[in-house]
Amino acid sequence: MSTVLDGINGPDDVKRLNKGELSELCSELREVLIGRVTDNGGHLASNLGAVELAVALHRVFDSPKDKIIWDVGHQSYIHKLLTGRKQQFSSLRTFGGISGFPDPDESQYDSFSTGHASTSISAGLGMAIARDLAGDDYNIISVIGDGGLTGGMSFEALNHAGHLSKNLIVVLTDNGMSISPTVLLHWGQTGSVFASGIEDDGSFLACFGFFNCVRPVVLYCRRGSSSRCSRNCRWSKRCPQC
Ligand SMILES: Cc1ncc(C[n+]2csc(CCOP(=O)(O)OP(=O)(O)O)c2C)c(N)n1
């Protein structure tokens, strides 16, 4: 019996699916992912958490024209399955096979070679500057977790982005986990500490003036957070949706 995934050879095929098929696709992707990581090893949890995200990004944006930058890159397996590497997926993380991280030499859909954490916003901002200098028009989307966001390079890039007011999209996947539970940048606590004296919205990014140029898209909210808005978003007053 053919599956929804059988019909997916690139992002355009994702865009054609209806709601029910999208849901079925996510289930099938999860099955493939679990099977492959069971056999080949690799990052399971981070990829399981990025199934809907990868599908949504490829439905909304127009990759490879639009540049999706996966911070660390350990969560890019589903992105690979959706961007023409389904047949090679059995070779994931094997000698001569496809990499467990994004690699521009492997695919035009991988816009930045990663492995180290905390580089995606800086890389995205650099691309945004280059894009504007060239007079081009496309989206750049940095996808970063709460763990990746604790690196100093991320703070520097946020500060720089807030200063330059470039069109850059940052998707924060805040699941409260790095390799272990995330410490230091615990939004529920640290967010209010950083934001005190600025605005009582509990948002850390507002400290960087980030909301003036970048609208954050929060796809994951930790359950039980006291600072969530009515739509399950922790950005309260500053939330672009509320
Ligand atoms: C500079 C650097 N330090 C440490 C690591 C090891 N590392 C790999 S994944 C990860 C945690 C990433 O957590 P997060 O960004 O929240 O993403 P999640 O796995 O929760 O989706 C870390 C610390 C790394 N890749 N690079």
The ligand as an ORCA input file, in Angstrom:
! r2SCAN-3c Opt
* xyz 1 1
  C      29.460     24.542     20.704
  C      28.760     23.256     21.029
  N      28.702     22.838     22.323
  C      28.063     21.693     22.627
  C      27.474     20.937     21.648
  C      26.787     19.636     22.005
  N      25.354     19.715     21.768
  C      24.751     19.062     20.770
  S      23.085     19.205     20.771
  C      23.162     20.163     22.168
  C      21.923     20.653     22.840
  C      21.009     21.369     21.953
  O      19.875     21.739     22.686
  P      18.781     22.643     22.024
  O      19.452     23.723     21.244
  O      17.823     23.074     23.076
  O      18.082     21.675     20.982
  P      17.179     20.382     21.250
  O      18.093     19.202     21.162
  O      16.500     20.506     22.567
  O      16.216     20.403     20.110
  C      24.467     20.358     22.585
  C      24.860     21.141     23.775
  C      27.572     21.391     20.318
  N      27.008     20.727     19.298
  N      28.214     22.552     20.038
*
